[in-house]
Amino acid sequence: AVQDMIRITVQPESQVVAEGTRVSLTCCATGPPGLAYQWFCGRQEVPGATSPELVIDTATLVGQPEWYICRVNCGATFTFSRWAHVQVEKSSSPSSASGYCLTMAGLQILRQPRPCRLAEGDTLALECRAIGNPPPQYQWFRNRRPVEGAQAPQLQVTLVTTAERGSYSCRVFNLFHEVWSQEVDVEIGEGPRQTSVTPHLLCSQAGLPHSVTTPPSPVPAATDKVALLIGNMHYLHHKQLQAPIVDVHALGALLRQLDFKVVSLLDLRKAEMQMAVDEFLLLLDKGVYAGLLYYAGHGYENFGNSFMVPIDAPSAYTSEHCLCVQRVLREMQQRRTGLNIFLLDMCRKRNLNDDVIPQVGALEVTANIVFGYATCADAEAYELSQGELSNGIFVTFLKRWLLEDEKITVLLDKVAEDMGTLEITRGRQALELRSNLSERRALTDPICPPGQDESSARNLQWAKAHVLPESRHLCFDCGVTVQLGFAAEFSNIMIIYTRVVAAPKDITKCEARLTDIPEELDVDLKCTNKESPEEVGSPLAPVWSLGCPSCCLYSRICGLQKLRQELAFTICLQYRYQGMDDFVEERQRVNVGRPLIAKLNLQ
């Protein structure tokens, strides 16, 4: 059944085209032999449009954009592509009316991104629109480095901080050509809030699309979507895990693409886990559409209650040492969240050391709860080893489907089907879905921002956990200037890098090293002040190092939630003058305040 399923592999892309030109929409699918294609414009079939490619003469389009969709079927089984709309733009270019040959000759950018000035907490929205055949693809760059996941005509970043300031440009390309947009500056200062909402459209069960005149909005509208991701790996008294760091990072990146506010934390003790949940609950309020809690680590299930095991749990732990998921659910219900989602990537074996039935209290009767368990009751959850990286089985398959515009329960059903195709875990691990969801609610449902007063408290609470210290330059008495920069790996893990940017000519060698790091933080001194990102002990170095300059010394600071006071350390500059053998040393003390999750004071 899984092998014969029809799956869209190439979706048609919405395009802005010049008046009088032709445009090509493409839909490709895999599945059983004999796939048939039929294109629709709105609800009406396009006569003769029965191939994967649809060529449209824009001379026939007037005024409003036209909406197109492709049905792929094999017999009575069918599926639909995404909707794509074709917007005709007037262009000042004299070549814009030269017909189909223009798009065959190359790419043309019709709408350039514009510079903007925003306040912290605003939404950054940049747009680059182009025409071309084959249809153009996009990749956004910040400070000439690619922005991860930014491969659409619109680049949107919600709740910006100073980390998003810089110069942005967009690479537009197709199979034959490549062009670049103009480079624009984004400044973080006083400025208006900018938002955009992506329309969603639905298809009927009879194989025909619903009639569309204007793109309908999903119901109900989401005013906010928040997620807490916890991954516990380095247990003090239990087996170490490898997958949570990779799984939490992958899931966080995907949820951010869906406009979730994400707090991601690694290796939490019992008190820290409880405080993190408490802060998460502050983000939830009446009108919040979805609250999602993902946990990866050791766990167990007794008497129908699930327990998350913190890294400091003793060898013979009980419910007293762990967090009860059902208690968290009860507190979420009290916050009147529209949709409560729990994704539990942990074992559900019985804990023989624990015979206490916790008194959770009565849950309310609601129709908004979804539990996605990585495995069945009384079964274990496994990791996949892939070289230096390990993925949990659950997230390996979940990330394939997470961005799909499907009801959350339908999406998890597809994940379960995919997991069932893996031979090595067949009969040992199978996703279990529990839900009382009565409406069609999807992770992709767009956000309709509420009023400023209604959301400001939530936004402030979330922004606190994501503010990095400002990059700065340190000037030493010898004339050397050192850049001190920061990058975030998770909400409680920060990368600090140092780089010599200027030095007098008579100094032949110098380097700036990080020392005197607070003892309460989790720092492996053997992995500090390394010349390459890969040496700091993080499998995610290829990701965060994209935003760091070259020729630096890197240090990885973990456990920021343990900070009892502001983060202070020393930059030790060692240098040597021309013709001398001995090194000279200068030191500067630096205080960067409470970075990232440390601002929430989880102690």
Disulfide bonds with the S-S distance in Angstrom:
none
